[in-house]
Amino acid sequence: AMDPQQRLLLEVAWETLEDAGQIPEELKGSETGVFIGIGTHDYSIMLWQQPVSEPYATTGTGNCIAANRISYSFDFKGPSLAVDTACSSSLVAVHLACQSIWTGESELALAGGVNMLLLPTIMVGFSKGGFMSSEGKCKSFDAGADGYVRGEGAGLVLLKPLSQAQADGDDIYGVILSSAVNQDGLSDGMAAPNPVAQEAVLREAYQKVGIDPSQVDYVETHGTGT
């Protein structure tokens, strides 16, 4: 009765804690937040096509439970929520996790996302709408770009204040100095980017922490539906 996305997140949550050198038993009752980007609900559609007498189907197919089940299983007491902003869901989840840490709401945070493709219907709809690449290849920023490619998987990061990570002697993969989120508003189409809005969110991220854009060596973008 459980959406495999929930199962996958439980596995990856354990792997993330293990990779970070954190002992789950020592985190019980801690203000650890869980922020999960999740938007697809294929399994729920499949399960509820027929009358269901299984009582666990309700929690097994609720996207909010994808985050809540992690908090329940590890006895985390911080915020626990699911985020659905389409292609940017996991990035927005990380943004919200950072906000929670910066405000002192969470002392630790698991943040990331999951996506599994279990039904052909959404793929067909996106294809008919012109969103999918006819070649099955992403060619972002290319004149020959004709759509994107859907993928599946899960990924989580464990976030902690830098000073605390240094004091604890943790391995540190990277430092998030700033984050910003906005929306395109009105543009040429719901999936069409608004360059003005995209410029604005970049400016906000740089200005928040006082970074000169000329100091940036590497920029990674996502080239999906937008």
Residue frames as a rotation matrix with the C-alpha (Angstrom) as fourth column:
ALA 1
0.556 0.831 0.000 0.00
0.831 -0.556 0.000 0.00
0.000 0.000 -1.000 0.00
MET 2
0.380 -0.495 -0.781 3.06
0.234 -0.766 0.599 2.29
-0.895 -0.410 -0.175 0.15
ASP 3
0.980 -0.110 -0.168 4.13
-0.199 -0.449 -0.871 4.44
0.021 0.887 -0.462 -2.79
PRO 4
0.573 -0.819 -0.021 7.62
0.812 0.571 -0.122 3.24
0.112 0.053 0.992 -3.82
GLN 5
0.190 -0.492 0.850 8.72
0.108 -0.850 -0.516 6.88
0.976 0.190 -0.108 -3.68
GLN 6
0.704 0.105 0.702 8.27
-0.652 -0.297 0.698 6.71
0.282 -0.949 -0.141 0.10
ARG 7
0.912 -0.388 0.131 10.29
0.305 0.857 0.417 3.50
-0.274 -0.340 0.900 0.29
LEU 8
0.369 -0.805 0.464 13.06
0.731 -0.057 -0.680 4.99
0.574 0.590 0.568 -1.83
LEU 9
0.331 -0.203 0.922 13.23
-0.336 -0.938 -0.086 8.11
0.882 -0.281 -0.378 0.34
LEU 10
0.919 0.009 0.394 13.53
-0.380 0.280 0.881 6.02
-0.103 -0.960 0.261 3.52
GLU 11
0.697 -0.692 0.186 16.46
0.708 0.706 -0.025 4.16
-0.114 0.149 0.982 1.99
VAL 12
0.160 -0.652 0.741 18.19
0.565 -0.555 -0.611 7.31
0.810 0.516 0.279 0.73
ALA 13
0.672 0.109 0.733 17.60
-0.463 -0.710 0.531 9.10
0.578 -0.696 -0.426 4.05
TRP 14
0.918 -0.361 0.166 19.46
0.087 0.591 0.802 6.29
-0.387 -0.722 0.574 5.83
GLU 15
0.408 -0.797 0.446 22.27
0.904 0.282 -0.322 6.38
0.131 0.535 0.835 3.26
THR 16
0.369 -0.225 0.902 22.55
0.126 -0.949 -0.289 10.16
0.921 0.220 -0.322 3.63
LEU 17
0.845 -0.040 0.534 22.87
-0.524 -0.268 0.809 9.98
0.111 -0.962 -0.248 7.41
GLU 18
0.790 -0.565 0.236 25.37
0.443 0.794 0.417 7.16
-0.423 -0.225 0.878 7.07
ASP 19
0.333 -0.665 0.668 27.45
0.784 -0.197 -0.588 9.09
0.523 0.720 0.456 4.51
ALA 20
0.390 -0.117 0.913 27.41
-0.239 -0.971 -0.022 12.12
0.889 -0.210 -0.407 6.82
GLY 21
-0.590 -0.693 -0.415 28.67
0.173 0.393 -0.903 10.04
0.789 -0.604 -0.112 9.74
GLN 22
-0.399 0.544 0.739 25.51
-0.856 -0.510 -0.086 10.64
0.330 -0.667 0.669 11.78
ILE 23
-0.969 0.102 -0.224 24.24
0.177 0.921 -0.346 7.98
0.171 -0.375 -0.911 14.18
PRO 24
-0.340 0.919 0.199 20.42
-0.009 -0.215 0.977 7.84
0.940 0.330 0.082 13.86
GLU 25
0.192 0.437 -0.879 19.90
0.831 0.404 0.382 6.79
0.522 -0.803 -0.286 17.49
GLU 26
-0.511 -0.490 -0.706 21.68
0.803 -0.564 -0.190 9.93
-0.306 -0.664 0.682 18.67
LEU 27
-0.960 0.181 0.214 19.38
-0.041 -0.845 0.533 12.14
0.277 0.502 0.819 16.58
LYS 28
-0.275 0.914 -0.299 16.15
0.779 0.394 0.487 10.89
0.563 -0.100 -0.820 18.14
GLY 29
0.411 0.577 -0.706 14.06
0.881 -0.451 0.144 13.77
-0.235 -0.681 -0.694 19.41
SER 30
-0.570 -0.723 -0.391 16.31
0.566 -0.690 0.451 16.36
-0.596 0.035 0.802 17.75
GLU 31
0.353 0.641 -0.681 15.06
-0.087 -0.703 -0.706 19.43
-0.932 0.309 -0.192 15.88
THR 32
-0.783 -0.584 0.216 15.90
0.097 0.228 0.969 17.84
-0.615 0.779 -0.122 12.54
GLY 33
0.080 0.829 -0.554 13.75
-0.603 -0.402 -0.689 19.07
-0.794 0.389 0.467 9.67
VAL 34
-0.516 -0.148 0.843 12.73
0.501 0.747 0.438 17.08
-0.695 0.648 -0.311 6.61
PHE 35
0.090 0.457 -0.885 12.01
-0.511 -0.741 -0.434 18.92
-0.855 0.492 0.167 3.37
ILE 36
-0.479 -0.205 0.854 11.05
0.376 0.831 0.410 16.75
-0.793 0.518 -0.320 0.40
GLY 37
-0.407 0.316 -0.857 10.37
-0.808 -0.562 0.176 17.76
-0.426 0.764 0.484 -3.18
ILE 38
-0.827 0.222 0.517 7.75
0.331 0.935 0.129 15.43
-0.454 0.278 -0.846 -4.64
GLY 39
-0.549 0.620 -0.560 5.13
-0.715 -0.696 -0.071 16.01
-0.434 0.362 0.825 -7.31
THR 40
-0.510 0.352 -0.785 4.19
-0.567 0.548 0.615 12.79
0.647 0.758 -0.080 -9.09
HIS 41
-0.364 0.471 0.804 1.45
-0.760 0.348 -0.548 10.57
-0.538 -0.811 0.231 -7.70
ASP 42
-0.343 0.169 -0.924 1.33
-0.777 0.502 0.380 7.75
0.528 0.848 -0.041 -10.25
TYR 43
-0.899 -0.065 -0.433 1.13
0.120 0.915 -0.386 5.04
0.421 -0.399 -0.814 -7.61
SER 44
-0.728 0.681 -0.082 -1.82
-0.142 -0.266 -0.953 6.73
-0.671 -0.682 0.290 -5.93
ILE 45
-0.148 0.665 -0.732 -3.70
-0.975 -0.224 -0.007 6.80
-0.169 0.712 0.681 -9.24
MET 46
-0.499 -0.119 -0.858 -2.93
-0.462 0.874 0.147 3.12
0.733 0.470 -0.491 -9.81
LEU 47
-0.975 0.030 -0.222 -3.96
0.196 0.595 -0.780 2.08
0.109 -0.803 -0.586 -6.31
TRP 48
-0.613 0.758 -0.222 -7.20
-0.097 -0.351 -0.931 4.05
-0.784 -0.550 0.289 -6.11
GLN 49
-0.737 0.362 -0.571 -8.53
-0.624 -0.041 0.780 2.98
0.259 0.931 0.257 -9.51
GLN 50
-0.182 0.645 -0.742 -10.34
0.190 0.763 0.617 0.20
0.965 -0.029 -0.262 -7.63
PRO 51
0.727 0.468 0.503 -12.04
-0.417 -0.282 0.864 0.23
0.546 -0.838 -0.010 -4.20
VAL 52
-0.301 -0.921 -0.245 -9.32
-0.125 0.293 -0.948 -0.13
0.945 -0.255 -0.203 -1.56
SER 53
0.792 0.591 -0.157 -9.95
0.032 0.216 0.976 -1.80
0.610 -0.777 0.153 1.80
GLU 54
0.075 -0.873 -0.482 -6.33
0.873 0.290 -0.391 -1.51
0.481 -0.391 0.784 2.93
PRO 55
0.830 0.365 -0.423 -6.22
0.543 -0.704 0.458 1.10
-0.130 -0.609 -0.782 5.75
TYR 56
0.094 -0.897 -0.432 -2.60
0.440 -0.352 0.826 1.99
-0.893 -0.268 0.362 5.05
ALA 57
-0.030 -0.061 0.998 -3.38
0.998 -0.064 0.026 3.10
0.062 0.996 0.063 1.50
THR 58
0.888 0.426 0.175 -4.22
0.414 -0.905 0.100 6.61
0.201 -0.016 -0.979 2.73
THR 59
0.671 -0.715 -0.194 -0.84
-0.294 -0.498 0.816 7.22
-0.680 -0.490 -0.545 4.34
GLY 60
0.040 -0.690 0.723 0.87
0.519 0.632 0.575 5.11
-0.854 0.352 0.383 1.71
THR 61
-0.019 0.022 1.000 -0.14
0.992 -0.128 0.022 7.43
0.128 0.992 -0.019 -1.10
GLY 62
0.919 0.343 -0.194 -0.07
0.375 -0.912 0.166 10.85
-0.120 -0.225 -0.967 0.56
ASN 63
0.390 -0.820 0.420 2.79
0.416 -0.250 -0.874 12.99
0.822 0.515 0.244 -0.73
CYS 64
0.444 -0.218 0.869 3.07
-0.695 -0.696 0.181 14.76
0.565 -0.685 -0.461 2.63
ILE 65
0.913 -0.055 0.404 3.78
-0.257 0.691 0.675 11.38
-0.316 -0.721 0.617 4.22
ALA 66
0.682 -0.731 0.035 6.87
0.434 0.365 -0.824 11.05
0.589 0.577 0.566 2.01
ALA 67
-0.195 -0.715 0.671 8.45
-0.297 -0.609 -0.735 13.58
0.935 -0.343 -0.094 4.38
ASN 68
0.307 0.426 0.851 6.46
-0.905 -0.147 0.400 12.75
0.295 -0.893 0.340 7.51
ARG 69
0.963 0.073 -0.258 7.35
-0.025 0.982 0.185 9.04
0.267 -0.172 0.948 7.41
ILE 70
0.072 -0.996 -0.052 11.06
0.355 0.075 -0.932 9.91
0.932 0.048 0.359 7.57
SER 71
-0.334 -0.142 0.932 10.47
-0.655 -0.676 -0.337 12.14
0.678 -0.723 0.132 10.61
TYR 72
0.646 0.670 0.365 8.32
-0.742 0.440 0.506 9.42
0.178 -0.598 0.781 12.20
SER 73
0.817 -0.318 -0.482 10.81
0.207 0.940 -0.271 6.61
0.539 0.121 0.834 11.54
PHE 74
-0.176 -0.983 -0.052 13.82
0.539 -0.052 -0.841 8.52
0.823 -0.176 0.539 12.91
ASP 75
0.391 0.445 -0.806 11.88
0.920 -0.223 0.323 10.45
-0.036 -0.868 -0.496 15.60
PHE 76
-0.745 -0.577 0.335 12.82
0.615 -0.789 0.008 13.86
0.259 0.212 0.942 14.18
LYS 77
-0.042 0.748 -0.663 10.97
0.865 -0.305 -0.399 16.78
-0.501 -0.590 -0.634 15.77
GLY 78
-0.739 -0.280 -0.613 11.75
0.010 -0.914 0.405 19.55
-0.674 0.293 0.678 13.25
PRO 79
0.075 0.780 -0.621 9.46
-0.774 -0.346 -0.529 20.74
-0.628 0.520 0.578 10.41
SER 80
-0.689 -0.209 0.694 8.43
0.180 0.878 0.444 17.95
-0.702 0.431 -0.567 8.04
LEU 81
0.277 0.828 -0.488 6.88
-0.274 -0.419 -0.866 18.91
-0.921 0.373 0.110 4.75
ALA 82
-0.117 -0.191 0.975 6.49
0.837 0.509 0.200 18.03
-0.534 0.839 0.100 1.08
VAL 83
-0.176 -0.054 -0.983 7.10
-0.280 -0.954 0.103 20.62
-0.944 0.294 0.152 -1.63
ASP 84
0.010 0.197 0.980 5.62
0.859 0.501 -0.109 20.57
-0.512 0.843 -0.164 -5.13
THR 85
0.313 0.028 -0.949 6.88
-0.330 -0.934 -0.136 23.29
-0.891 0.356 -0.283 -7.45
ALA 86
0.985 0.103 -0.137 7.19
-0.167 0.397 -0.902 20.97
-0.039 0.912 0.409 -10.46
CYS 87
0.630 -0.766 -0.125 10.74
0.338 0.417 -0.844 20.78
0.699 0.489 0.522 -11.85
SER 88
-0.170 -0.741 0.649 12.21
-0.324 -0.580 -0.747 22.94
0.931 -0.338 -0.141 -9.09
SER 89
0.754 0.657 -0.016 10.70
-0.179 0.228 0.957 21.01
0.632 -0.718 0.290 -6.16
SER 90
0.561 -0.576 -0.594 13.93
0.801 0.557 0.217 19.63
0.206 -0.598 0.774 -4.69
LEU 91
-0.478 -0.740 0.472 15.72
0.590 -0.669 -0.451 22.98
0.650 0.063 0.757 -5.10
VAL 92
0.000 0.569 0.822 12.90
-0.429 -0.743 0.514 24.80
0.903 -0.353 0.244 -3.33
ALA 93
0.855 0.256 -0.451 12.99
0.226 0.598 0.769 22.12
0.466 -0.759 0.454 -0.61
VAL 94
-0.033 -0.948 -0.316 16.69
0.950 0.069 -0.305 22.89
0.311 -0.310 0.898 -0.06
HIS 95
-0.485 -0.075 0.872 15.88
0.080 -0.996 -0.041 26.62
0.871 0.049 0.489 -0.01
LEU 96
0.502 0.774 0.385 13.22
-0.390 -0.195 0.900 26.09
0.771 -0.602 0.204 2.69
ALA 97
0.686 -0.336 -0.645 15.58
0.650 0.682 0.336 23.85
0.327 -0.650 0.686 4.67
CYS 98
-0.428 -0.878 0.214 18.22
0.710 -0.474 -0.522 26.59
0.559 -0.071 0.826 4.63
GLN 99
-0.178 0.459 0.870 15.67
-0.327 -0.862 0.388 29.13
0.928 -0.216 0.303 5.82
SER 100
0.808 0.548 -0.216 14.71
-0.034 0.409 0.912 26.80
0.588 -0.729 0.350 8.66
ILE 101
0.295 -0.799 -0.524 18.34
0.925 0.376 -0.053 26.42
0.240 -0.469 0.850 9.73
TRP 102
-0.538 -0.560 0.630 19.17
0.462 -0.821 -0.335 30.12
0.705 0.111 0.700 9.37
THR 103
0.048 0.649 0.760 16.22
-0.474 -0.655 0.589 31.09
0.879 -0.389 0.276 11.59
GLY 104
-0.754 -0.427 0.500 17.13
-0.636 0.283 -0.718 28.49
0.165 -0.859 -0.485 14.21
GLU 105
0.303 0.947 0.102 13.96
-0.953 0.302 0.024 26.49
-0.008 -0.105 0.994 13.63
SER 106
0.977 -0.065 -0.203 15.99
0.033 0.987 -0.157 23.37
0.210 0.147 0.967 12.67
GLU 107
0.447 -0.882 0.150 19.39
-0.552 -0.140 0.822 22.29
-0.704 -0.451 -0.549 13.92
LEU 108
-0.762 -0.546 0.349 19.75
-0.039 0.576 0.817 19.77
-0.647 0.609 -0.460 11.10
ALA 109
0.255 0.891 -0.375 17.80
-0.652 -0.128 -0.747 19.21
-0.714 0.435 0.548 7.91
LEU 110
-0.545 -0.234 0.805 17.37
0.434 0.742 0.510 16.47
-0.717 0.628 -0.303 5.36
ALA 111
0.232 0.607 -0.760 16.44
-0.404 -0.651 -0.643 18.05
-0.885 0.456 0.094 2.05
GLY 112
-0.864 -0.502 -0.025 16.02
-0.216 0.325 0.921 16.80
-0.454 0.801 -0.389 -1.50
GLY 113
-0.006 0.898 -0.440 13.53
-0.937 -0.158 -0.311 15.12
-0.349 0.411 0.842 -3.76
VAL 114
-0.629 -0.085 0.773 12.17
0.060 0.986 0.157 11.99
-0.775 0.145 -0.615 -5.38
ASN 115
0.038 0.666 -0.745 10.50
-0.917 -0.272 -0.290 11.15
-0.396 0.695 0.600 -8.68
MET 116
-0.722 -0.197 0.663 9.32
0.029 0.949 0.314 7.86
-0.692 0.245 -0.679 -10.13
LEU 117
-0.421 0.522 -0.742 7.58
-0.905 -0.301 0.302 7.25
-0.066 0.798 0.599 -13.46
LEU 118
-0.754 0.177 0.633 5.00
-0.089 0.927 -0.365 4.50
-0.651 -0.331 -0.683 -13.10
LEU 119
0.261 0.901 0.345 2.28
0.475 0.191 -0.859 5.45
-0.840 0.388 -0.378 -15.60
PRO 120
-0.551 -0.480 0.683 2.49
0.816 -0.140 0.560 6.39
-0.173 0.866 0.469 -19.29
THR 121
0.387 0.891 0.238 -0.39
0.922 -0.375 -0.096 8.88
0.004 0.257 -0.966 -19.13
ILE 122
0.651 -0.190 -0.735 1.58
0.129 -0.927 0.353 11.95
-0.748 -0.325 -0.578 -18.02
MET 123
-0.471 -0.876 0.103 4.29
0.185 0.016 0.983 11.18
-0.863 0.482 0.155 -20.57
VAL 124
-0.340 0.441 0.831 1.67
0.940 0.190 0.284 11.00
-0.033 0.877 -0.479 -23.33
GLY 125
0.704 0.678 -0.213 0.12
0.685 -0.727 -0.048 14.27
-0.187 -0.112 -0.976 -22.19
PHE 126
0.307 -0.685 -0.661 3.46
-0.037 -0.703 0.711 16.07
-0.951 -0.193 -0.241 -22.11
SER 127
-0.633 -0.537 0.557 4.32
0.487 0.284 0.826 14.67
-0.602 0.794 0.082 -25.54
LYS 128
0.042 0.747 0.664 1.08
0.992 -0.112 0.063 15.92
0.121 0.656 -0.745 -27.02
GLY 129
0.844 0.287 -0.454 1.69
0.410 -0.890 0.200 19.28
-0.347 -0.355 -0.868 -25.38
GLY 130
0.740 -0.593 0.317 5.10
0.141 -0.323 -0.936 19.58
0.658 0.737 -0.155 -27.03
PHE 131
0.769 -0.440 0.465 7.11
-0.631 -0.406 0.661 19.41
-0.102 -0.801 -0.590 -23.81
MET 132
0.580 -0.513 0.633 9.03
0.069 0.805 0.589 16.21
-0.812 -0.298 0.503 -24.57
SER 133
-0.205 -0.755 -0.623 12.14
-0.769 -0.269 0.580 16.01
-0.606 0.598 -0.525 -26.76
SER 134
0.768 0.514 -0.381 11.45
-0.634 0.528 -0.565 14.06
-0.089 0.676 0.732 -29.93
GLU 135
0.234 -0.784 -0.576 15.01
-0.440 0.443 -0.781 12.70
0.867 0.436 -0.242 -29.80
GLY 136
0.845 0.100 -0.525 14.98
0.383 0.571 0.726 11.83
0.373 -0.815 0.444 -26.12
LYS 137
-0.201 -0.962 -0.183 17.81
0.936 -0.133 -0.326 14.31
0.289 -0.236 0.928 -25.48
CYS 138
0.714 0.315 -0.625 18.00
0.529 -0.827 0.188 17.54
-0.458 -0.465 -0.758 -23.48
LYS 139
-0.179 -0.754 0.632 19.69
0.936 -0.329 -0.127 20.32
0.304 0.568 0.765 -25.46
SER 140
0.551 0.442 -0.708 19.25
0.728 -0.670 0.148 23.25
-0.409 -0.597 -0.691 -23.11
PHE 141
0.315 -0.334 -0.888 20.09
-0.130 -0.942 0.308 26.71
-0.940 0.018 -0.340 -24.56
ASP 142
-0.738 -0.553 0.387 20.61
0.261 0.295 0.919 25.14
-0.622 0.779 -0.073 -27.98
ALA 143
-0.559 0.525 -0.643 18.84
-0.779 -0.598 0.189 26.45
-0.286 0.606 0.743 -31.07
GLY 144
-0.505 0.322 -0.801 17.82
-0.440 0.702 0.560 22.86
0.743 0.635 -0.213 -31.82
ALA 145
-0.975 0.165 0.150 16.27
-0.072 0.403 -0.913 22.24
-0.211 -0.900 -0.380 -28.40
ASP 146
-0.507 0.835 -0.215 12.79
-0.433 -0.030 0.901 20.76
0.746 0.550 0.377 -28.77
GLY 147
0.636 0.770 0.044 11.82
-0.401 0.282 0.872 19.63
0.659 -0.572 0.488 -25.29
TYR 148
-0.164 -0.685 0.709 13.08
-0.983 0.051 -0.178 17.84
0.086 -0.726 -0.682 -22.24
VAL 149
-0.207 0.000 -0.978 13.48
-0.152 0.988 0.032 14.26
0.966 0.155 -0.205 -20.99
ARG 150
0.615 0.497 0.613 11.79
-0.690 -0.038 0.723 12.95
0.382 -0.867 0.320 -17.85
GLY 151
-0.354 -0.777 -0.520 13.89
-0.237 0.613 -0.754 11.07
0.905 -0.143 -0.401 -15.34
GLU 152
0.780 0.626 0.018 13.48
-0.199 0.220 0.955 9.30
0.594 -0.748 0.296 -12.02
GLY 153
-0.194 -0.833 -0.518 15.46
0.503 0.369 -0.782 8.82
0.843 -0.412 0.347 -8.85
ALA 154
0.897 0.408 -0.171 16.00
0.344 -0.399 0.850 10.29
0.278 -0.821 -0.498 -5.41
GLY 155
-0.181 -0.976 0.118 18.59
0.564 -0.201 -0.801 12.50
0.806 -0.078 0.587 -3.78
LEU 156
0.895 0.421 -0.146 19.03
0.346 -0.449 0.824 14.03
0.282 -0.788 -0.548 -0.33
VAL 157
-0.220 -0.933 0.284 21.57
0.161 -0.322 -0.933 16.23
0.962 -0.159 0.221 1.40
LEU 158
0.414 0.249 -0.876 22.09
0.897 0.049 0.438 16.70
0.152 -0.967 -0.203 5.13
LEU 159
0.096 -0.293 0.951 22.37
0.193 -0.932 -0.306 20.37
0.977 0.213 -0.033 6.07
LYS 160
0.461 -0.064 -0.885 23.84
0.887 0.010 0.461 21.82
-0.021 -0.998 0.061 9.25
PRO 161
0.981 -0.180 -0.070 25.12
-0.176 -0.982 0.065 25.27
-0.080 -0.051 -0.995 10.26
LEU 162
0.537 -0.831 -0.148 28.73
-0.040 0.150 -0.988 25.60
0.843 0.536 0.047 9.08
SER 163
-0.109 -0.613 0.782 30.07
-0.847 -0.354 -0.396 26.50
0.520 -0.706 -0.481 12.52
GLN 164
0.443 0.352 0.825 28.44
-0.772 0.617 0.152 23.41
-0.455 -0.704 0.545 14.03
ALA 165
0.987 -0.102 -0.122 29.70
0.005 0.788 -0.616 21.14
0.159 0.607 0.778 11.24
GLN 166
0.213 -0.969 0.127 33.23
-0.292 -0.187 -0.938 22.44
0.932 0.163 -0.323 11.80
ALA 167
-0.079 -0.199 0.977 32.94
-0.989 -0.110 -0.102 22.02
0.128 -0.974 -0.188 15.56
ASP 168
0.659 0.431 0.617 31.70
-0.530 0.847 -0.027 18.44
-0.534 -0.309 0.787 15.09
GLY 169
-0.409 -0.907 0.097 34.52
-0.499 0.311 0.809 17.59
-0.764 0.282 -0.580 12.67
ASP 170
0.473 0.698 0.537 32.05
0.126 0.550 -0.825 16.65
-0.872 0.458 0.173 9.92
ASP 171
-0.631 -0.495 0.597 33.00
0.658 0.065 0.750 16.09
-0.410 0.867 0.285 6.29
ILE 172
0.123 0.645 -0.754 31.74
-0.012 -0.759 -0.651 19.15
-0.992 0.089 -0.086 4.41
TYR 173
-0.074 -0.078 0.994 30.91
0.909 0.405 0.099 18.78
-0.410 0.911 0.042 0.72
GLY 174
-0.461 -0.027 0.887 29.88
0.583 -0.763 0.280 22.39
0.669 0.646 0.367 0.19
VAL 175
-0.663 0.230 -0.712 28.58
0.529 -0.530 -0.663 25.57
-0.530 -0.816 0.229 1.81
ILE 176
0.007 0.742 0.670 25.31
0.897 -0.302 0.324 27.25
0.443 0.599 -0.668 0.85
LEU 177
-0.863 -0.426 -0.273 25.89
0.501 -0.793 -0.347 30.98
-0.069 -0.436 0.897 1.36
SER 178
-0.615 0.673 -0.411 22.57
-0.550 -0.740 -0.387 32.17
-0.565 -0.012 0.825 -0.01
SER 179
-0.757 0.440 0.483 19.39
0.635 0.666 0.390 31.02
-0.150 0.602 -0.784 -1.71
ALA 180
-0.652 0.575 -0.494 16.48
-0.490 -0.817 -0.304 32.75
-0.578 0.043 0.815 -3.40
VAL 181
-0.624 0.559 0.546 13.16
0.714 0.691 0.109 31.72
-0.317 0.458 -0.830 -4.92
ASN 182
-0.546 0.587 -0.597 10.71
-0.491 -0.802 -0.339 33.59
-0.678 0.108 0.727 -7.13
GLN 183
0.014 0.623 0.782 8.12
0.584 0.630 -0.512 32.93
-0.812 0.463 -0.355 -9.85
ASP 184
-0.744 -0.356 0.565 8.03
0.661 -0.273 0.699 33.96
-0.095 0.894 0.438 -13.49
GLY 185
-0.307 0.741 -0.597 4.59
-0.161 -0.659 -0.735 35.51
-0.938 -0.130 0.322 -13.26
LEU 186
0.760 0.649 0.040 3.09
-0.019 0.084 -0.996 36.16
-0.650 0.756 0.076 -16.69
SER 187
-0.449 -0.878 -0.164 5.22
-0.299 -0.025 0.954 35.05
-0.842 0.477 -0.252 -19.65
ASP 188
-0.523 0.201 -0.828 4.75
-0.850 -0.054 0.524 33.75
0.061 0.978 0.199 -23.18
GLY 189
0.241 0.603 -0.761 3.35
-0.355 0.784 0.509 30.50
0.903 0.147 0.403 -21.76
MET 190
0.892 0.199 0.405 3.10
-0.438 0.159 0.885 28.63
0.112 -0.967 0.229 -18.48
ALA 191
0.730 -0.660 0.178 6.26
0.529 0.710 0.466 26.63
-0.433 -0.246 0.867 -19.26
ALA 192
0.446 -0.574 0.687 8.06
0.575 -0.404 -0.711 29.49
0.685 0.713 0.150 -21.02
PRO 193
-0.137 -0.578 -0.804 10.76
0.983 -0.178 -0.040 31.25
-0.120 -0.796 0.593 -19.00
ASN 194
0.917 0.314 0.246 10.63
0.322 -0.947 0.008 34.93
0.236 0.072 -0.969 -18.09
PRO 195
0.087 -0.994 0.068 14.22
0.701 0.012 -0.713 36.28
0.708 0.109 0.697 -18.42
VAL 196
-0.064 -0.070 0.995 13.45
-0.380 -0.921 -0.089 39.33
0.923 -0.384 0.032 -16.28
ALA 197
0.794 0.429 0.431 12.26
-0.562 0.246 0.790 37.18
0.233 -0.869 0.436 -13.37
GLN 198
0.791 -0.554 -0.259 15.20
0.560 0.826 -0.058 34.82
0.246 -0.099 0.964 -13.74
GLU 199
-0.133 -0.828 0.545 17.61
0.327 -0.556 -0.764 37.75
0.936 0.077 0.345 -13.64
ALA 200
0.237 0.321 0.917 15.86
-0.643 -0.656 0.395 39.08
0.728 -0.683 0.051 -10.54
VAL 201
0.985 0.166 0.044 16.20
-0.144 0.653 0.744 35.85
0.095 -0.739 0.667 -8.56
LEU 202
0.369 -0.926 -0.080 19.92
0.783 0.357 -0.509 35.64
0.500 0.125 0.857 -9.43
ARG 203
-0.171 -0.405 0.898 20.45
-0.064 -0.905 -0.420 39.24
0.983 -0.129 0.129 -8.33
GLU 204
0.630 0.500 0.595 18.66
-0.612 -0.153 0.776 38.52
0.479 -0.853 0.209 -5.04
ALA 205
0.911 -0.305 -0.277 20.81
0.389 0.859 0.332 35.47
0.137 -0.410 0.902 -4.31
TYR 206
-0.004 -0.970 0.245 24.03
0.729 -0.170 -0.663 37.42
0.684 0.176 0.708 -4.96
GLN 207
-0.120 -0.023 0.993 22.96
-0.248 -0.967 -0.052 40.54
0.961 -0.252 0.110 -3.07
LYS 208
0.854 0.521 -0.015 21.80
-0.139 0.256 0.957 38.65
0.502 -0.814 0.291 0.03
VAL 209
0.771 -0.607 -0.195 25.36
0.561 0.499 0.661 37.57
-0.303 -0.619 0.725 0.77
GLY 210
0.679 -0.476 -0.559 27.30
-0.402 -0.878 0.260 40.30
-0.614 0.048 -0.788 -1.03
ILE 211
-0.025 -0.671 0.741 28.80
0.510 0.629 0.587 38.18
-0.860 0.392 0.327 -3.79
ASP 212
-0.079 -0.093 -0.993 30.03
-0.731 -0.672 0.121 39.91
-0.678 0.735 -0.015 -6.95
PRO 213
0.835 0.488 0.253 28.78
-0.205 0.704 -0.680 37.81
-0.510 0.516 0.688 -9.89
SER 214
0.598 -0.677 -0.429 32.20
-0.636 -0.075 -0.768 38.22
0.487 0.732 -0.476 -11.51
GLN 215
-0.287 -0.704 0.650 33.62
-0.948 0.308 -0.085 36.05
-0.140 -0.641 -0.755 -8.70
VAL 216
0.480 0.572 0.665 31.47
-0.474 0.807 -0.353 33.08
-0.738 -0.145 0.659 -9.73
ASP 217
-0.558 -0.813 -0.165 33.48
-0.645 0.300 0.703 30.39
-0.523 0.499 -0.692 -11.51
TYR 218
-0.977 0.198 -0.076 30.76
0.135 0.856 0.499 27.87
0.164 0.478 -0.863 -12.32
VAL 219
-0.428 0.903 0.041 27.05
-0.828 -0.374 -0.417 28.05
-0.362 -0.213 0.908 -12.98
GLU 220
-0.968 0.209 0.140 24.83
0.240 0.932 0.271 24.97
-0.074 0.296 -0.952 -13.16
THR 221
-0.503 0.851 -0.152 21.34
-0.851 -0.518 -0.086 25.27
-0.151 0.086 0.985 -14.57
HIS 222
-0.526 0.423 0.738 18.46
0.235 0.906 -0.351 22.88
-0.817 -0.011 -0.576 -14.94
GLY 223
-0.745 0.219 -0.630 16.94
-0.647 -0.466 0.604 22.65
-0.161 0.857 0.489 -18.40
THR 224
-0.775 0.529 0.347 13.67
0.460 0.848 -0.265 20.81
-0.434 -0.045 -0.900 -17.99
GLY 225
0.075 0.936 0.345 10.15
0.968 0.015 -0.251 22.09
-0.240 0.353 -0.904 -18.59
THR 226
0.764 0.173 -0.621 11.32
0.151 -0.985 -0.088 25.70
-0.627 -0.027 -0.779 -18.58
